[in-house]
Amino acid sequence: MENAAAIPINCPEPRDTSNLWNNILHQDLNPLLTLDFTNNVGTTPSNTGKNLIEFDTLLKSFTDDLYLLQHYVWQRLHLEACQHFRVIPRGMRVFCMPTYGESHPALLKQWQDLNIGLGFNYIKLLLQYFSPLESELRTKVETMYNDLTERFVSDFCRNKLHTVCIQVSAYTNRLKIIKQRKLARDYNDFSRGQVFVWPRSQEIPGPIHESNNDHNRTDQVPLTLYTGGHKRRYAHLS
């Protein structure tokens, strides 16, 4: 069995902030002198105000949907990776065990096999349910983006749209790191035979560490028959 370090973890590369810092500290050119007001000729302040109100309304809806889309995307990517590495997230594992399981290990093994299979079926259910929602939302977001870029062409509007894209990109990177951490954690659980029981404090090799918000289930599930080797024992489960 490979250890969890075998999972490829792409850590963000360090970025050079010197140019960004210089731009913040030194504003050599006045950007206000290059504004183009020709597009506003012939429009009244009231019409311009109405356009901005409509733009803000559409932009807010677009932003909310774009964040939700990233949530759907990384949920799917995480679950697909769980299927690939044959692991089940801790929050989707079934911990219901027979109270007399310790005195009947054969029964306990079959019971745990059912729990493992049910966990993988939960993953399949979520993928099947959310995939069409993700596809529908992606189409909606693309339509809204095209509408915003075609109808609102001023620098002000385009800069606000660009800022939203930067913020969502940063959120996407955070989601990626979170999913990598959880995947490595769950891979360690299965590699070490700690599917139904795991230490209260556990480190994952490399730069990824156990989240302090994860709850330990050792006091609730003291049965530890499962001994690892999930790729061999549970390869038949779908």
PLY file of the C-alpha trace (Angstrom):
ply
format ascii 1.0
element vertex 238
property float x
property float y
property float z
element edge 237
property int vertex1
property int vertex2
end_header
0.00 0.00 0.00
1.33 3.38 -0.93
1.35 6.01 1.74
-0.53 9.28 1.47
2.53 11.08 0.19
1.88 9.35 -3.14
-1.05 11.69 -3.81
0.23 14.56 -5.97
-0.18 17.79 -4.07
0.33 20.97 -6.04
1.35 23.71 -3.64
0.91 27.30 -4.82
4.15 28.77 -6.15
5.51 31.86 -4.38
4.70 35.04 -6.25
6.85 38.12 -6.76
4.97 40.99 -5.14
7.58 43.67 -5.85
5.79 45.04 -8.94
2.45 45.01 -7.16
3.96 46.78 -4.16
5.61 49.45 -6.34
2.31 50.12 -8.09
0.59 50.53 -4.74
3.26 52.81 -3.32
4.08 54.89 -6.38
1.35 56.21 -8.66
3.51 57.97 -11.26
0.81 58.39 -13.90
-2.60 59.83 -13.25
-5.10 57.24 -14.61
-7.93 59.76 -14.34
-6.40 61.82 -17.17
-6.93 59.00 -19.68
-10.64 58.44 -19.10
-12.82 58.42 -22.21
-16.15 60.16 -21.72
-17.18 60.08 -25.38
-19.43 57.04 -24.81
-21.48 59.07 -22.34
-22.22 61.94 -24.72
-25.96 62.39 -25.18
-26.94 60.41 -22.11
-28.59 62.06 -19.17
-27.41 61.48 -15.60
-30.68 59.69 -14.82
-30.20 57.19 -17.64
-26.61 56.62 -16.62
-27.75 56.04 -13.04
-30.38 53.54 -14.16
-27.78 51.67 -16.19
-25.45 51.45 -13.21
-28.26 50.19 -10.98
-29.10 47.51 -13.53
-25.43 46.63 -13.88
-24.97 46.29 -10.12
-28.06 44.06 -9.88
-26.88 41.80 -12.68
-23.34 41.73 -11.37
-24.48 40.64 -7.91
-26.54 37.81 -9.36
-23.65 36.81 -11.61
-21.21 36.85 -8.69
-23.42 34.68 -6.48
-23.92 32.14 -9.25
-20.22 32.10 -10.11
-19.27 31.32 -6.49
-21.90 28.59 -6.38
-20.57 27.13 -9.62
-17.08 26.86 -8.14
-18.55 25.06 -5.15
-20.25 22.56 -7.44
-17.12 22.10 -9.54
-14.78 21.37 -6.64
-17.32 19.17 -4.92
-17.43 17.09 -8.09
-13.65 17.05 -8.53
-13.22 15.98 -4.91
-15.74 13.16 -5.17
-14.26 11.96 -8.47
-10.84 11.86 -6.78
-12.34 9.88 -3.89
-13.60 7.32 -6.39
-10.20 7.21 -8.08
-8.26 6.66 -4.85
-11.00 4.43 -3.36
-11.55 6.51 -0.23
-14.62 7.92 1.49
-14.65 11.37 3.14
-15.07 11.20 6.90
-18.36 13.07 6.73
-19.83 10.42 4.41
-18.74 7.28 6.29
-21.41 5.22 8.02
-20.48 4.66 11.68
-23.49 2.60 12.75
-22.11 -0.64 14.25
-23.65 -3.61 16.11
-23.15 -3.33 19.87
-22.03 -6.97 20.01
-19.64 -6.65 17.09
-16.52 -7.28 19.18
-17.74 -10.72 20.18
-18.78 -11.56 16.59
-15.93 -10.41 14.30
-17.37 -12.17 11.23
-20.60 -10.20 11.61
-18.64 -6.99 12.21
-16.61 -7.48 9.02
-19.71 -7.97 6.89
-21.36 -4.99 8.58
-18.36 -2.78 7.87
-18.28 -3.98 4.26
-21.87 -2.77 3.92
-20.95 0.57 5.49
-18.03 1.00 3.07
-20.24 0.14 0.09
-22.90 2.57 1.25
-20.30 5.33 1.52
-19.26 4.81 -2.12
-22.92 4.78 -3.14
-23.37 8.14 -1.42
-20.56 9.49 -3.60
-22.22 8.16 -6.74
-25.56 9.66 -5.70
-24.07 13.12 -5.16
-22.26 13.03 -8.51
-25.40 11.97 -10.36
-27.58 14.55 -8.61
-25.34 17.62 -8.86
-23.82 17.04 -12.33
-26.88 18.35 -14.24
-27.20 21.26 -11.78
-23.56 22.17 -12.41
-24.05 21.99 -16.17
-27.19 24.15 -16.03
-25.51 26.72 -13.79
-22.43 26.86 -16.03
-24.61 27.70 -19.04
-26.41 30.38 -17.04
-23.15 31.95 -15.86
-21.69 32.01 -19.37
-24.82 33.72 -20.69
-24.72 36.32 -17.91
-21.03 37.01 -18.51
-21.58 37.57 -22.23
-24.52 39.86 -21.45
-22.48 41.92 -19.01
-19.52 42.32 -21.35
-21.67 43.23 -24.35
-24.07 45.66 -22.70
-21.82 47.43 -20.21
-18.64 48.47 -21.99
-17.46 51.36 -19.81
-14.14 51.06 -18.01
-15.93 51.32 -14.68
-18.15 48.33 -15.40
-15.40 46.23 -16.90
-13.11 46.91 -13.97
-15.79 45.79 -11.53
-16.36 42.63 -13.53
-12.62 41.99 -13.62
-12.43 42.43 -9.84
-15.16 39.84 -9.37
-13.25 37.36 -11.53
-10.09 37.92 -9.49
-11.96 37.34 -6.22
-13.64 34.17 -7.50
-10.27 32.90 -8.75
-8.81 33.37 -5.27
-11.80 31.51 -3.81
-11.21 28.69 -6.29
-7.60 28.38 -5.15
-8.76 28.14 -1.53
-11.22 25.40 -2.45
-8.47 23.49 -4.22
-6.24 23.58 -1.13
-9.10 22.48 1.13
-9.99 19.54 -1.11
-6.34 18.48 -1.38
-6.04 18.48 2.40
-9.19 16.44 2.88
-8.24 13.96 0.16
-4.81 13.38 1.68
-6.37 12.99 5.14
-8.87 10.40 3.94
-6.24 8.54 1.94
-4.18 8.28 5.13
-7.18 6.92 7.01
-7.70 4.11 4.50
-3.99 3.37 4.16
-3.60 3.03 7.94
-6.81 1.06 8.49
-8.37 3.98 10.37
-11.60 4.12 8.39
-13.95 3.96 11.38
-11.47 5.12 14.03
-8.63 7.66 13.80
-6.34 9.49 16.25
-7.55 12.73 17.77
-4.38 14.49 16.60
-2.87 13.28 13.36
-0.39 14.83 10.95
-0.35 14.27 7.23
3.11 14.06 5.65
4.20 17.19 3.84
2.73 20.68 4.14
-0.83 19.44 4.78
-2.05 19.10 8.36
-5.23 17.87 9.95
-7.90 20.53 10.33
-8.60 21.53 13.93
-12.32 21.59 13.12
-12.46 17.87 12.33
-14.25 15.89 15.01
-12.87 12.62 16.33
-15.16 9.62 16.29
-13.12 7.23 18.46
-15.44 7.65 21.44
-18.47 6.80 19.28
-17.02 3.89 17.27
-14.60 1.77 19.35
-14.67 -1.14 16.86
-11.47 -1.47 14.83
-11.78 -4.67 12.84
-11.01 -2.93 9.54
-7.29 -3.33 8.82
-6.72 -1.44 5.58
-5.93 -2.69 2.11
-8.97 -1.01 0.61
-7.75 -1.35 -2.96
-7.75 -5.13 -2.62
-10.70 -5.81 -0.31
-13.16 -3.31 -1.72
-12.26 -3.27 -5.41
-15.58 -5.03 -6.16
-17.68 -2.27 -4.61
-19.15 0.37 -6.87
0 1
1 2
2 3
3 4
4 5
5 6
6 7
7 8
8 9
9 10
10 11
11 12
12 13
13 14
14 15
15 16
16 17
17 18
18 19
19 20
20 21
21 22
22 23
23 24
24 25
25 26
26 27
27 28
28 29
29 30
30 31
31 32
32 33
33 34
34 35
35 36
36 37
37 38
38 39
39 40
40 41
41 42
42 43
43 44
44 45
45 46
46 47
47 48
48 49
49 50
50 51
51 52
52 53
53 54
54 55
55 56
56 57
57 58
58 59
59 60
60 61
61 62
62 63
63 64
64 65
65 66
66 67
67 68
68 69
69 70
70 71
71 72
72 73
73 74
74 75
75 76
76 77
77 78
78 79
79 80
80 81
81 82
82 83
83 84
84 85
85 86
86 87
87 88
88 89
89 90
90 91
91 92
92 93
93 94
94 95
95 96
96 97
97 98
98 99
99 100
100 101
101 102
102 103
103 104
104 105
105 106
106 107
107 108
108 109
109 110
110 111
111 112
112 113
113 114
114 115
115 116
116 117
117 118
118 119
119 120
120 121
121 122
122 123
123 124
124 125
125 126
126 127
127 128
128 129
129 130
130 131
131 132
132 133
133 134
134 135
135 136
136 137
137 138
138 139
139 140
140 141
141 142
142 143
143 144
144 145
145 146
146 147
147 148
148 149
149 150
150 151
151 152
152 153
153 154
154 155
155 156
156 157
157 158
158 159
159 160
160 161
161 162
162 163
163 164
164 165
165 166
166 167
167 168
168 169
169 170
170 171
171 172
172 173
173 174
174 175
175 176
176 177
177 178
178 179
179 180
180 181
181 182
182 183
183 184
184 185
185 186
186 187
187 188
188 189
189 190
190 191
191 192
192 193
193 194
194 195
195 196
196 197
197 198
198 199
199 200
200 201
201 202
202 203
203 204
204 205
205 206
206 207
207 208
208 209
209 210
210 211
211 212
212 213
213 214
214 215
215 216
216 217
217 218
218 219
219 220
220 221
221 222
222 223
223 224
224 225
225 226
226 227
227 228
228 229
229 230
230 231
231 232
232 233
233 234
234 235
235 236
236 237
